[in-house]
Every structure is written in C-alpha cells, then in structure tokens.
Amino acid sequence: MTGSPHWLDDEQQKLWQDLRTVVVALPMLLDRQLQRDEGISNFEYSVLARLSMTEAHTMRLSDLAAQCDSTQPRLSKLMVRFEQQGWVTRYPDPDNGRYTLATLTDTGLRKVEDSAPAHVDKVRELVFSPLDAAQQRHLGAALAPIAALVREHLDGR
C-alpha cells in the first residue's frame, strides 16, 4: 500500500472511541452482572432468551446461532453444557433431518425468567436511561445498518 492512510477526522475519532467503549465494556458489565447474580454469561443468557421468545421455545441451531451472532461450533459447545444443566434438549428436525432443533426445557425457561429482571434493569441503566425516546430512536436507526453489515461479514458474504 502506498501513500498515507486516510485517517479519521476528529469527530469520527471521538465517535469511534465512544463506540469502542460501548462495544468492549458493555458486554463486560452485562457479563459481570449475570455471572454474579445467575452464574451465566451474557452470551448464555442471550441464547436462553432467544429460545424463550420463540414458538414452542424451539429453534434450529443454525438459526439460533445467526440470531445470537455466534458460530455454530461455539453454539454446539454451549448446547452440550445446557443439556447437562437440563436447560435444553436437542434432536433432529423432523421436517429435515440435516438440521438439529433445540428446545428450551421448563428448567431452562425458569433460568431465563429468574435471570431476566436484574439483567433487564442493568440494560435499562446502561443503554436506555441515558437517552430520551428520540435519542433511542436515532441510535436504533444509526446502529441498524452497521449491525446488518457486521452480520453479513459474520455470515461470510
């Protein structure tokens, strides 16, 4: 590569540093709360919560991985631990045996329900309370195209 890099201007640099703080520190703070209160990570909570929000608390593992911004191998390892805890069951998809389904058990649903109140309080405190309704809408509009692009790159497109 020849020439000078195209540096960020001062405003972009400030935005980038603030975004880095949120991207790096927010998950650490959410992990800290969930580990302290429930013995699970933010990622583990997000997987359980996704399953709890679906019809019959069941999803294909490939869809669950995509919705949780995870790789399938990472999610498969987690599913082994969740099965050992009695939080999920896995079985072949009866409509297409090439896929595996995960179903949240009653025990897993209780884990989500027990974990949710303090977690939601922490999310409100760190993400929503500093913003008024208009700022929340603007943040959503600004993050959506960035999140979509990041997900495309995760999918290998």
Contact map, one row per residue, 1 for C-alpha under 8 A:
1110000000000000000000000000000000000000000000000000000000000000000000000000000000000000000000000000000000000000000000000000000000000000000000000000000000000
1111000000000000000000000000000000000000000000000000000000000000000000000000000000000000000000000000000000000000000000000000000000000000000000000000000000000
1111100000000000000000000000000000000000000000000000000000000000000000000000000000000000000000000000000000000000000000000000000000000000000000000000000000000
0111110000000000000000000000000000000000000000000000000000000000000000000000000000000000000000000000000000000000000000000000000000000000000000000000000000000
0011111000000000000000000000000000000000000000000000000000000000000000000000000000000000000000000000000000000000000000000000000000000000000000000000000000000
0001111100000000000000000000000000000000000000000000000000000000000000000000000000000000000000000000000000000000000000000000000000000000000000000000000000000
0000111110000000000000000000000000000000000000000000000000000000000000000000000000000000000000000000000000000000000000000000000000000000000000000000000000000
0000011111111000000000000000000000000000000000000000000000000000000000000000000000000000000000000000000000000000000000000000000000000000000000000000000000000
0000001111111000000000000000000000000000000000000000000000000000000000000000000000000000000000000000000000000000000000000000000000000000000000000000000000000
0000000111111100000000000000000000000000000000000000000000000000000000000000000000000000000000000000000000000000000000000000000000000000000000000000000000000
0000000111111110000000000000000000000000000000000000000000000000000000000000000000000000000000000000000000000000000000000000000000000000000000000000000000000
0000000111111111000000000000000000000000000000000000000000000000000000000000000000000000000000000000000000000000000000000000000000000000000000000000000000000
0000000111111111100000000000000000000000000000000000000000000000000000000000000000000000000000000000000000000000000000000000000000000000000000000000000000000
0000000001111111110000000000000000000000000000000000000000000000000000000000000000000000000000000000000000000000000000000000000000000000000000000000000000000
0000000000111111111000000000000000000000000000000000000000000000000000000000000000000000000000000000000000000000000000000000000000000000000000000000000000000
0000000000011111111100000000000000000000000000000000000000000000000000000000000000000000000000000000000000000000000000000000000000000000000000000000000000000
0000000000001111111110000000000000000000000000000000000000000000000000000000000000000000000000000000000000000000000000000000000000000000000000000000000000000
0000000000000111111111000000000000000000000000000000000000000000000000000000000000000000000000000000000000000000000000000000000000000000000000000000000000000
0000000000000011111111100000000000000000000000000000000000000000000000000000000000000000000000000000000000000000000000000000000000000000000000000000000000000
0000000000000001111111110000000000000000000000000000000000000000000000000000000000000000000000000000000000000000000000000000000000000000000000000000000000000
0000000000000000111111111100000000000000000000000000000000000000000000000000000000000000000000000000000000000000000000000000000000000000000000000000000000000
0000000000000000011111111100000000000000000000000000000000000000000000000000000000000000000000000000000000000000000000000000000000000000000000000000000000000
0000000000000000001111111110000000000000000000000000000000000000000000000000000000000000000000000000000000000000000000000000000000000000000000000000000000000
0000000000000000000111111111000000000000000000000000000000000000000000000000000000000000000000000000000000000000000000000000000000000000000000000000000000000
0000000000000000000011111111100000000000000000000000000000000000000000000000000000000000000000000000000000000000000000000000000000000000000000000000000000000
0000000000000000000011111111110000000000000000000000000000000000000000000000000000000000000000000000000000000000000000000000010000000000000000000000000000000
0000000000000000000000111111111000000000010000000000000000000000000000000000000000000000000000000000000000000000000000000000000000000000000000000000000000000
0000000000000000000000011111111100000000000000000000000000000000000000000000000000000000000000000000000000000000000000000000000000000000000000000000000000000
0000000000000000000000001111111110000000000000000000000000000000000000000000000000000000000000000000000000000000000000000000000000000000000000000000000000000
0000000000000000000000000111111111000000110000000000000000000000000000000000000000000000000000000000000000000000000000100110000000000000000000000000000000000
0000000000000000000000000011111111100001110000000000000000000000000000000000000000000000000000000000000000000000000000000000000000000000000000000000000000000
0000000000000000000000000001111111110000100000000000000000000000000000000000000000000000000000000000000000000000000000000000000000000000000000000000000000000
0000000000000000000000000000111111111000000000000000000000000000000000000000000000000000000000000000000000000000000001100100000000000000000000000000000000000
0000000000000000000000000000011111111111110010000000000000000000000000000000000000000000000000000000000000000000001000100000000000000000000000000000000000000
0000000000000000000000000000001111111111100000000000000000000000000000000000000000000000000000000000000000000000000000000000000000000000000000000000000000000
0000000000000000000000000000000111111110000000000000000000000000000000000000000000000000000000000000000000000000000000000000000000000000000000000000000000000
0000000000000000000000000000000011111110000000000000000000000000000000000000000000000000000000000000000000000000001000000000000000000000000000000000000000000
0000000000000000000000000000000001111111000000000000000000000000000000000000000000000000000000000000000000000000001000000000000000000000000000000000000000000
0000000000000000000000000000000001111111100000000000000000000000000000000000000000000000000000000000000000000000000000000000000000000000000000000000000000000
0000000000000000000000000000001001100111110110000000000000000000000000000000000000000000000000000000000000000000000000000000000000000000000000000000000000000
0000000000000000000000000000011101100011111110000000000000000000000000000000000000000000000000000000000000000000000000000000000000000000000000000000000000000
0000000000000000000000000010011001000001111111000000000000000000000000000000000000000000000000000000000000000000000000000000000000000000000000000000000000000
0000000000000000000000000000000000000000111111100000000000000000000100000000000000000000000000000000000000000000000000000000000000000000000000000000000000000
0000000000000000000000000000000000000001111111110000000000000000000000000000010000000000000000000000000000000000000000000000000000000000000000000000000000000
0000000000000000000000000000000001000001111111111000000000000000000000000000000000000000000000000000000000000001001000000000000000000000000000000000000000000
0000000000000000000000000000000000000000011111111100000000000000000100000000000000000000000000000000000000000000000000000000000000000000000000000000000000000
0000000000000000000000000000000000000000001111111110000000000001000100000000000000000000000000000000000000000000000000000000000000000000000000000000000000000
0000000000000000000000000000000000000000000111111111000000000000000000000000000000000000000000000000000100011001000000000000000000000000000000000000000000000
0000000000000000000000000000000000000000000011111111100000000000000000000000000000000000000000000000000000000001000000000000000000000000000000000000000000000
0000000000000000000000000000000000000000000001111111110000000001001100000000000000000000000000000000000000000000000000000000000000000000000000000000000000000
0000000000000000000000000000000000000000000000111111110011100001000000000000000000000000000000000000001100000000000000000000000000000000000000000000000000000
0000000000000000000000000000000000000000000000011111110010000000000000000000000000000000000000000000000100001001000000000000000000000000000000000000000000000
0000000000000000000000000000000000000000000000001111111010000000000000000000000000000000000000000000000000000000000000000000000000000000000000000000000000000
0000000000000000000000000000000000000000000000000111111111100000000000000000000000000000000000000000000000000000000000000000000000000000000000000000000000000
0000000000000000000000000000000000000000000000000000111111000000000000000000000000000000000000000000000000000000000000000000000000000000000000000000000000000
0000000000000000000000000000000000000000000000000000011111000000000000000000000000000000000000000000001000000000000000000000000000000000000000000000000000000
0000000000000000000000000000000000000000000000000011111111100000000000000000000000000000000000000000001100000000000000000000000000000000000000000000000000000
0000000000000000000000000000000000000000000000000010011111110000000000000000000000000000000000000000111100000000000000000000000000000000000000000000000000000
0000000000000000000000000000000000000000000000000010010011111011000000000000000000000000000000000000111000000000000000000000000000000000000000000000000000000
0000000000000000000000000000000000000000000000000000000001111111000000000000000000000000000010000011110000000000000000000000000000000000000000000000000000000
0000000000000000000000000000000000000000000000000000000000111111100000010011000000000000000000000011110000000000000000000000000000000000000000000000000000000
0000000000000000000000000000000000000000000000000000000000011111110000010000000000000000000000000011000000000000000000000000000000000000000000000000000000000
0000000000000000000000000000000000000000000000000000000000111111111000000000000000000000000000000000000000000000000000000000000000000000000000000000000000000
0000000000000000000000000000000000000000000000100110000000111111111100000000000000000000000000000000000000000000000000000000000000000000000000000000000000000
0000000000000000000000000000000000000000000000000000000000001111111111110010000000000000000000000000000000000000000000000000000000000000000000000000000000000
0000000000000000000000000000000000000000000000000000000000000111111111100000000000000000000000000000000000000000000000000000000000000000000000000000000000000
0000000000000000000000000000000000000000000000000100000000000011111111000000000000000000000000000000000000000000000000000000000000000000000000000000000000000
0000000000000000000000000000000000000000001001100100000000000001111111000000000000000000000000000000000000000000000000000000000000000000000000000000000000000
0000000000000000000000000000000000000000000000000000000000000000111111100000000000000000000000000000000000000000000000000000000000000000000000000000001001000
0000000000000000000000000000000000000000000000000000000000000000111111110110000000000000000000000000000000000000000000000000000000000000000000000000000000000
0000000000000000000000000000000000000000000000000000000000000000110011111110000000000000000000000000000000000000000000000000000000000000000000000000000000000
0000000000000000000000000000000000000000000000000000000000001100100001111111000000000000000000000000000000000000000000000000000000000000000000000000000000000
0000000000000000000000000000000000000000000000000000000000000000000000111111100000000000000000000000000000000000000000000000000000000000000000000000000000000
0000000000000000000000000000000000000000000000000000000000000000000001111111110000000000000000000000000000000000000000000000000000000000000000000000000000000
0000000000000000000000000000000000000000000000000000000000001000100001111111111000000000000000000000000000000000000000000000000000000000000000000000000000000
0000000000000000000000000000000000000000000000000000000000001000000000011111111100000000000000000000000000000000000000000000000000000000000000000000000000000
0000000000000000000000000000000000000000000000000000000000000000000000001111111110000000000000000000000000000000000000000000000000000000000000000000000000000
0000000000000000000000000000000000000000000100000000000000000000000000000111111111000000000000000000000000000000000000000000000000000000000000000000000000000
0000000000000000000000000000000000000000000000000000000000000000000000000011111111100001010000000000000000000000000000000000000000000000000000000000000000000
0000000000000000000000000000000000000000000000000000000000000000000000000001111111110000000000000000000000000000000000000000000000000000000000000000000000000
0000000000000000000000000000000000000000000000000000000000000000000000000000111111111000000000000000000000000000000000000000000000000000000000000000000000000
0000000000000000000000000000000000000000000000000000000000000000000000000000011111111111000000000000000000000000000000000000000000000000000000000000000000000
0000000000000000000000000000000000000000000000000000000000000000000000000000001111111111110000000000000000000000000000000000000000000000000000000000000000000
0000000000000000000000000000000000000000000000000000000000000000000000000000000111111110000000000000000000000000000000000000000000000000000000000000000000000
0000000000000000000000000000000000000000000000000000000000000000000000000000000011111111000000000000000000000000000000000000000000000000000000000000000000000
0000000000000000000000000000000000000000000000000000000000000000000000000000000001111111100000000000000010110000000000000000000000000000000000000000000000000
0000000000000000000000000000000000000000000000000000000000000000000000000000000001111111100000000000000111111010000000000000000000000000000000000000000000000
0000000000000000000000000000000000000000000000000000000000000000000000000000001001101111110000000000011110010000000000000000000000000000000000000000000000000
0000000000000000000000000000000000000000000000000000000000000000000000000000000000100111111000000000011110000000000000000000000000000000000000000000000000000
0000000000000000000000000000000000000000000000000000000000000000000000000000001000100001111100000001111000000000000000000000000000000000000000000000000000000
0000000000000000000000000000000000000000000000000000000000000000000000000000000000000000111110000001110000000000000000000000000000000000000000000000000000000
0000000000000000000000000000000000000000000000000000000000000000000000000000000000000000011111011111100000000000000000000000000000000000000000000000000000000
0000000000000000000000000000000000000000000000000000000000010000000000000000000000000000001111111111100000000000000000000000000000000000000000000000000000000
0000000000000000000000000000000000000000000000000000000000000000000000000000000000000000000111111000000000000000000000000000000000000000000000000000000000000
0000000000000000000000000000000000000000000000000000000000000000000000000000000000000000000011111000000000000000000000000000000000000000000000000000000000000
0000000000000000000000000000000000000000000000000000000000000000000000000000000000000000000111111110000000000000000000000000000000000000000000000000000000000
0000000000000000000000000000000000000000000000000000000000000000000000000000000000000000000111111111000000000000000000000000000000000000000000000000000000000
0000000000000000000000000000000000000000000000000000000000000000000000000000000000000000000110011111000000000000000000000000000000000000000000000000000000000
0000000000000000000000000000000000000000000000000000000000011100000000000000000000000000000110011111100000000000000000000000000000000000000000000000000000000
0000000000000000000000000000000000000000000000000000000000011100000000000000000000000000011110001111110000000000000000000000000000000000000000000000000000000
0000000000000000000000000000000000000000000000000000000001111000000000000000000000000000011110000011111000000000000000000000000000000000000000000000000000000
0000000000000000000000000000000000000000000000000000000001111000000000000000000000000001111000000001111100000000000000000000000000000000000000000000000000000
0000000000000000000000000000000000000000000000000010000111100000000000000000000000000001110000000000111110000000000000000000000000000000000000000000000000000
0000000000000000000000000000000000000000000000010011000011000000000000000000000000000011100000000000011111111000000000000000000000000000000000000000000000000
0000000000000000000000000000000000000000000000000000000000000000000000000000000000000111100000000000001111111000000000000000000000000000000000000000000000000
0000000000000000000000000000000000000000000000000000000000000000000000000000000000000010000000000000000111111100000000000000000000000000000000000000000000000
0000000000000000000000000000000000000000000000000000000000000000000000000000000000000110000000000000000111111110000000000000000000000000000000000000000000000
0000000000000000000000000000000000000000000000010000000000000000000000000000000000000111000000000000000111111111000000000000000000000000000000000000000000000
0000000000000000000000000000000000000000000000010001000000000000000000000000000000000010000000000000000111111111100000000000000000000000000000000000000000000
0000000000000000000000000000000000000000000000000000000000000000000000000000000000000000000000000000000001111111110000000000000000000000000000000000000000000
0000000000000000000000000000000000000000000000000000000000000000000000000000000000000010000000000000000000111111111000000000000000000000000000000000000000000
0000000000000000000000000000000000000000000010011001000000000000000000000000000000000000000000000000000000011111111100000000000000000000000000000000000000000
0000000000000000000000000000000000000000000000000000000000000000000000000000000000000000000000000000000000001111111110000000000000000000000000000000000000000
0000000000000000000000000000000000000000000000000000000000000000000000000000000000000000000000000000000000000111111110000000000000000000000000000000000000000
0000000000000000000000000000000001001100000010000000000000000000000000000000000000000000000000000000000000000011111111100000000000000000000000000000000000000
0000000000000000000000000000000000000000000000000000000000000000000000000000000000000000000000000000000000000001111111110000000000000000000000000000000000000
0000000000000000000000000000000000000000000000000000000000000000000000000000000000000000000000000000000000000000111111111000000000000000000000000000000000000
0000000000000000000000000000000010000000000000000000000000000000000000000000000000000000000000000000000000000000001111111100000000000000000000000000000000000
0000000000000000000000000000010011000000000000000000000000000000000000000000000000000000000000000000000000000000001111111110000000000000000000000000000000000
0000000000000000000000000000000000000000000000000000000000000000000000000000000000000000000000000000000000000000000111111111000000000000000000000000000000000
0000000000000000000000000000000000000000000000000000000000000000000000000000000000000000000000000000000000000000000011111111100000000000000000000000000000000
0000000000000000000000000000010010000000000000000000000000000000000000000000000000000000000000000000000000000000000001111111110000000000000000000000000000000
0000000000000000000000000000010000000000000000000000000000000000000000000000000000000000000000000000000000000000000000111111111100000000000000000000000000000
0000000000000000000000000000000000000000000000000000000000000000000000000000000000000000000000000000000000000000000000011111111110000000000000000000000000000
0000000000000000000000000000000000000000000000000000000000000000000000000000000000000000000000000000000000000000000000001111111111000000000000000000000000000
0000000000000000000000000100000000000000000000000000000000000000000000000000000000000000000000000000000000000000000000000111111111000000000000000000000000000
0000000000000000000000000000000000000000000000000000000000000000000000000000000000000000000000000000000000000000000000000011111111100000000000000000000000000
0000000000000000000000000000000000000000000000000000000000000000000000000000000000000000000000000000000000000000000000000011111111110001000000000000000000000
0000000000000000000000000000000000000000000000000000000000000000000000000000000000000000000000000000000000000000000000000001111111110000000000000000000000000
0000000000000000000000000000000000000000000000000000000000000000000000000000000000000000000000000000000000000000000000000000111111110000000000000000000000000
0000000000000000000000000000000000000000000000000000000000000000000000000000000000000000000000000000000000000000000000000000001111111111000000000000000000000
0000000000000000000000000000000000000000000000000000000000000000000000000000000000000000000000000000000000000000000000000000000111111111000000000000000000000
0000000000000000000000000000000000000000000000000000000000000000000000000000000000000000000000000000000000000000000000000000000000111111100000000000000000000
0000000000000000000000000000000000000000000000000000000000000000000000000000000000000000000000000000000000000000000000000000000000111111110000000000000000000
0000000000000000000000000000000000000000000000000000000000000000000000000000000000000000000000000000000000000000000000000000000000111111111000000000000000000
0000000000000000000000000000000000000000000000000000000000000000000000000000000000000000000000000000000000000000000000000000000100111111111100000000000000000
0000000000000000000000000000000000000000000000000000000000000000000000000000000000000000000000000000000000000000000000000000000000001111111110000000000000000
0000000000000000000000000000000000000000000000000000000000000000000000000000000000000000000000000000000000000000000000000000000000000111111111000000000000000
0000000000000000000000000000000000000000000000000000000000000000000000000000000000000000000000000000000000000000000000000000000000000011111111100000000000000
0000000000000000000000000000000000000000000000000000000000000000000000000000000000000000000000000000000000000000000000000000000000000001111111110000000000000
0000000000000000000000000000000000000000000000000000000000000000000000000000000000000000000000000000000000000000000000000000000000000000111111111000000000000
0000000000000000000000000000000000000000000000000000000000000000000000000000000000000000000000000000000000000000000000000000000000000000011111111100000000000
0000000000000000000000000000000000000000000000000000000000000000000000000000000000000000000000000000000000000000000000000000000000000000001111111110000000000
0000000000000000000000000000000000000000000000000000000000000000000000000000000000000000000000000000000000000000000000000000000000000000000111111111000000000
0000000000000000000000000000000000000000000000000000000000000000000000000000000000000000000000000000000000000000000000000000000000000000000011111111100000000
0000000000000000000000000000000000000000000000000000000000000000000000000000000000000000000000000000000000000000000000000000000000000000000001111111110000000
0000000000000000000000000000000000000000000000000000000000000000000000000000000000000000000000000000000000000000000000000000000000000000000000111111111000000
0000000000000000000000000000000000000000000000000000000000000000000000000000000000000000000000000000000000000000000000000000000000000000000000011111111100000
0000000000000000000000000000000000000000000000000000000000000000000000000000000000000000000000000000000000000000000000000000000000000000000000001111111110000
0000000000000000000000000000000000000000000000000000000000000000000000000000000000000000000000000000000000000000000000000000000000000000000000000111111111000
0000000000000000000000000000000000000000000000000000000000000000000010000000000000000000000000000000000000000000000000000000000000000000000000000011111111100
0000000000000000000000000000000000000000000000000000000000000000000000000000000000000000000000000000000000000000000000000000000000000000000000000001111111111
0000000000000000000000000000000000000000000000000000000000000000000000000000000000000000000000000000000000000000000000000000000000000000000000000000111111111
0000000000000000000000000000000000000000000000000000000000000000000010000000000000000000000000000000000000000000000000000000000000000000000000000000011111111
0000000000000000000000000000000000000000000000000000000000000000000000000000000000000000000000000000000000000000000000000000000000000000000000000000001111111
0000000000000000000000000000000000000000000000000000000000000000000000000000000000000000000000000000000000000000000000000000000000000000000000000000000111111
0000000000000000000000000000000000000000000000000000000000000000000000000000000000000000000000000000000000000000000000000000000000000000000000000000000111111
